[in-house]
Amino acid sequence: MHSENRDTAQVGTDALADTTRWLAGVHGLPPEVDAKARLLLLDTVGCLIAGLSHPEVAQFGAALRAAFPGEMSWLTSDVALGPAGLAALGAAAVCWDEACDGHSGAHGRPALPVIPALLALGGANKAELGDILIALVTGYEIAARAGELWRILPGWHVDGVGIRLGSRLRSRA
């Protein structure tokens, strides 16, 4: 039985690695994928803006200033942060109202960590929208596939575990 679990895990790991290698080589998106990525980006940015209106999120942003000083801020926010702090504040804001995307197979919200990180890094590096959309699709796919492989233990919140992999891996690509 132990070897069966290892074999199943290895198949899943190999599939994730193959997907990651394929996605990292993408230089353009098919029109229907591009359109869906744009909708996902707009939806998530809308959730981010709504989340920034909550006092707790604003307090979190203010607390991040000491560790992540910078000059970038989200729309409707006066909290200036560096890219890492901006991504953290964005992720907190996106999920605050629990209204952003969901992927049942991934047991979570793959866009939640991916989009704030991409927008923060993209803004810092003056990335073009096309590059951000490719990175979004890549990070989302990685996060969704990882979520399919990992099972969340009782008591864990789905947005606080494995799907962070999507933003981490894509930020290194």
Secondary structure, DSSP 8 states (H G I E B T S, - for coil): -HHHHHHHHHHHHHHHHHHHHHHHT--S--HHHHHHHHHHHHHHHHHHHHHTTSHHHHHHHHHHTTTS--SB--TT----B-HHHHHHHHHHHHHHTS-S--BGGGTB-THHHHHHHHHHHHHHHT--HHHHHHHHHHHHHHHHHHHHH----TT--GGGSTTHHHHHHHHH-
